[in-house]
Amino acid sequence: MPLGLLALISTDFSFWRTLTLFFTQAALVTFGSAYAVLPYVAQVSVENLHWLTQGQMLDGLALGETTPGPLIMVLAFVGFMGGYTHFGGSLAAGSLGLLTTTYYTFLPCFVFILVGAPLIERTQHNLPLKAVLSIITAAVVGVILNLAVYLGQAVLFPSGLLRLGALHWPSLLWILLSLVALYRMKVNMILWIGVSALAGLLYYLGTSINI
């Protein structure tokens, strides 16, 4: 129904068709947590569809990590940026993209739950199926590692050039400090996120003043 409504009211239905099919497909073919979904969405939306830049995708992930709610809602940010960018900076189109993305991301999930729940209950003691799912779990770990590499590259090499001269040293230093704080000193992660946000703000203000 939403797709049919968009066909009636929109002057550029091809964009909305692409958006709805893309996020429905993302919900159907990705397994695991939000960290397993985001690499696919990030690469397609940034490199193929050009809805947002790699840096903006990183901003969306940071925003998702610092707000309540599931991380999968970063997809709503991607949908907003898609509508906003495609329609020349329109907040209305961006908001509609956000709502449409949310609807079509969660629609397949609810279908799976309502239709597949009885079937899932019957597979509790199915050993061959459990073996298959364990392989999928291993693949999800690899996908999450891919996300870490993808986003780490955006942080450490913001210019996109993978060479030592393009390395962003303050980011590398903060990554090392974070590893020590979180794994050696056992600092609370929520507290460290706040500290990191403050450090980033101070760094931004400092570089802005220098400029």
Long-range contacts (C-beta under 8 A, 24 or more apart in sequence): 2-100, 2-103, 2-104, 6-100, 12-86, 12-87, 15-82, 15-83, 15-86, 15-87, 16-100, 18-49, 19-79, 19-82, 19-83, 19-97, 19-100, 19-101, 19-104, 20-100, 20-104, 22-49, 23-75, 23-79, 23-101, 23-104, 23-105, 24-104, 24-105, 24-107, 24-108, 26-75, 26-105, 27-104, 27-105, 27-106, 27-107, 27-108, 27-109, 28-108, 31-136, 31-139, 31-140, 32-136, 32-137, 32-140, 32-143, 32-144, 33-71, 33-140, 33-144, 34-70, 34-71, 34-72, 34-74, 35-71, 35-143, 35-144, 35-147, 36-140, 36-143, 36-144, 37-72, 37-75, 38-71, 38-74, 38-75, 38-147, 39-143, 39-144, 39-146, 39-147, 39-150, 40-143, 41-74, 41-75, 41-78, 42-78, 42-147, 42-150, 42-151, 43-150, 45-78, 45-81, 45-82, 49-82, 50-85, 51-78, 51-81, 51-82, 51-85, 51-86, 52-78, 52-81, 52-82, 52-85, 54-154, 54-160, 55-154, 55-158, 56-81, 57-151, 57-154, 58-151, 58-154, 58-155, 61-151, 65-193, 66-193, 66-197, 72-105, 73-102, 75-101, 75-102, 75-105, 76-101, 76-102, 76-105, 170-203, 174-199
